[in-house]
C-alpha cells in the first residue's frame, strides 16, 4: 500500500501551508529538491487550519512530555503536507534518509528521544519500515522559533 492510501486509511489530515505570524517572511524553500533528494526545512507543529499548534513553551516546564510527543506527531503531518505540495504525490518518496529533531527543552529535561518518537511513529505508520526507516537525532535546544516545543527537519529520496 502506498503512502497516499495509507494516509487515507489512517484518517490522517495534512494541514495547509503554515500561516506565518504577521511580518514574518521565510527567505528559503520549505522543501528543496536537488536531483533525487528532497531536503525539508525545519517544521513545527501545526493545527489542522495551518496555524501554529499549542501548547507552546519548554518541554518539561510549560509543555509535558506527552504534549510534546503529540506535537511531534503534528510536525510529521505538517511536513507530509509540505512534501505533498512540493512533490505532488507522497508516493514519489522512496526512502526517508535522515530526521533531525529539536526539542525546546527546559533545563534538566532529558526525554528528548521519546518526544521525537512521535514524529518517527507517524512516518513509519505511513511509509512502513522499508521506506520509512530513517537515521535520526534528537537534541535539546535553549529556544525554538515562536516558542514551539518541537521542530524537525529531514531528507528524503525521491523518484521522478
N, C-alpha and C positions, 0 to 999 in steps of 0.2 A: 504494500500500500504506500502511495506517495505521501509527501508531507502535506500537500493541499487537502487530500482526502482525510488524512489523519486529523488535521485541524478541525475539519467539519465533524468528524466522528467524536472528537473530544469536546465539541461545543465551545471551542475557544474563539474569542473575538479579538481581532487585531485592531488596535486603536489607529485613528488618523494621525497625520503628522503632528508633532508636538506644537502646541500653542505656546510660543515663547513669551516670556514676560515682556511688558512694554519696554521699548528701547533696546532690546537685545537683538543683535544680528549675528548669525553664525557665518564667519568668512571661510568656511571649509565645507567639503562634501560630507554628508551624513554617511553615505556609502560610496566608496571609491573603488571602481572596478579597474583592475590592471591585469590584462591577459585573462588567465583562468582563475584569478583570485579576486575576491571582494573583501576589502578592509572596511570594517564598520567602526565608525567613531563611537565614543562613549555615549551610552544611552542611560537615562534614568527611568524611574517608574512612572508610567502614565496611566491616568484614569481612562475609561472607555471613550470619553469625549475628547481626548487629546490633551487635556490639561495635566499638570504635574499631580501625581497621586500623593495623598497624605497617608500616614503621618510623615512629618519632616523632622529632622533632628539627628542627634547622635545615637547610634545603636549602643545599647547598654545604659542609656540615660533616658532621653525622651522617647525613644523607639525600642520596643522589646525585640529580642532575637526572633521571635515568631512573626512579629510585624515586618521585620526586615527580610525574613525568608519569603514572606508573601510579596513584599516589594520587589525582590529579585525575580520572582515569577512574572510580575508585571513588566519588569525590564525586558525579559525574554520576549514577551508579547509585543512590546514596543519595537524591539529590534527586528522581529519577524515581519512586522508591518513595514518597516523601512526597507528591509531586504525585498519584500514582495513589490513595493512601489518601484524600487530600483531595477530589479531583475525581471519583473513581470510575472514570475512564477517561482515559487519556492522549490519546486521540483527540479530546478536548474542546479540546486546545491548538491554537490557530490560528496563533500566532506566538511565537517567543522574541524578546523585546524587548531585554533587556539582561542581561549577565552581569558580575559584579564579582568578580574572582579575587584572593585574597590568598595570598601565599607567605611562610612563616616563613623568611626569608632570612638566611643568615649574612652578616656584613659583606663587601662586595665581590661578592656573588653577583648577577649581572645577567641571568641567563637566565630571567627571570620569564615572558615570553610563551610560551616553549617548554614550561614546566611547565603553564600553564593551557590550552595547546593540547590536552592530554589530555582535559580536560573538554569543550572545544568539539568535538573529534572525535567523542565519543560522541553528543552532541546532534545533530550533523549526520548521523551514521550512522543514527540512529533516526528523525529527523524529515525528513531531506532538506534540500536547500538553500533551498527556498521557505519552509518553516515553521521550520526550524532555524537559519537565518541570524540572527545577533544582533550588537548593538553590544557591545563588551567592553573592560574594563580589566583589567590585570594589574599588581598592585603588590606590592612587598616590604614586610613589616612586621617589627617587632622581636620580637614574640611572638604566638602564637595559643593559644586555649584548649587545655589538656591536652597542649601541645607538638605538636599536629598540624602536619604540614608544609604543608597546603593547606586553605583554606576558600573557599567560593564562595557568593554569593547571586545571585538572579536575579529577573526579572519576565517573566511570560508573559501573552499574551492568550488568553482562553478563550471558547467558545461555551456557550450554555445546554444 
